[in-house]
């Protein structure tokens, strides 16, 4: 995917993984977020800088593209590259973070509070 990443990139891969590449590395399983009542939310990913992302597989009209919504921008959040091409590499929106110490937590299960 090009030159080495400075900072961190977050994007979807396959139809069930959220990838973290760069200084923060890893992946989170994202099963079933493209169906049912939680489809609009997907997986919530919270970062130590205060950034909050909602990541899900399947954009309206582009079912094979990962969608990332920025719910809150933290101090290390840099930009969001939007994807509209199912044949792109990656076929996902991509969130970029500036270099520095960054941690992330993913909420893969949602429960409604009544």
N, C-alpha and C positions, 0 to 999 in steps of 0.2 A: 503494500500500500504506500509506496513512495519512500521519502526520506524518513529518518528517525524522528519520532515525535518528541517535541519539547513540551513539557507540561503533561496534560492528560487529555485523551479523547475518549468519549463515550458514544457508543453506537450499537445498533442491533445487528445480529448475525444469524444466519440460518432462519428458522422461524421460532426459535425458543431460547436464544441466548442474548444477554446484554453484555457487551464487551467493554472492558476498561483497559486502555492501552497508553503506554508512556510511563510517567513516574508512578502512577497508581495503576497496578496491573491486576487483572483477574476477570472473572465472568460470573454472571448470576443467571440461573435458570429462570425462564419467563414462560411458564406453561399455562395455557388457557386464558391468557389475557386478551386474546382476540375474539372472544365470544362471551355472551352472557351480559348481565347487568353491569359488570365491572369493566366492560370493554372500553368505555370512555376514559377510564383512569389508567388501567394497565398496572405497571409496577412503579411505586413511588421510590425515588432514590434521593436520599438526603446527604448532603456533603458538609464537611466540617467548616467550610467557609460561609455556610448559610444558604447555599444554592439548593433548590428543590426542583427535581425533574419528575415528570410523568412519562414513562416510556412504555410503548405498546407496539405490537406487531399488527399491521394492517391499517393503513390510512383510508378514510372514505374515498372511494373512487380509485384508489391505488392499493388494493388489498395486499400486494406483495412488497410493500415498502414499510419500513419501521418509522414510527412517528415519535418525536420527542417534543414535549411541551415544557417550556420553562415557566414554572409556577412562581419561583423567586430567584433573583440573581444575587449571588454572593460576591465577595470581593475578589475571588480568583476566577470567576466565570468570565470568559473572553467573548465567545460568540456561539451562535447556533447556525450551522450550515443546513439548509433545507434541501431534501431530496424529493424529486418528482419523477424519477425514472426507475422502473422496476429492474432495468438491466445495469444500473450503476454499480460501482464497487467502492464502498458498500452501498447496498440498496436500503439506505437508512439516513435519517437526519443525523447529524454529528454535532455533539456538544464539545466545545473546546475550553480547557482551563489553562490559565497561566502556570508556569513552573512554580513549585513550592510544595510544602507539606500539605497533603490533602487526604482526607479519609472519606469513606462513603459507606452508607448503610442502605440496604434495599428492603422494602416492605412488599413481599411477594403475595401476601394474603391480605384480603380486606374484609373487615367485619363492620357492618353498619351499626352505629350507635343510635339507639332509639330515644 
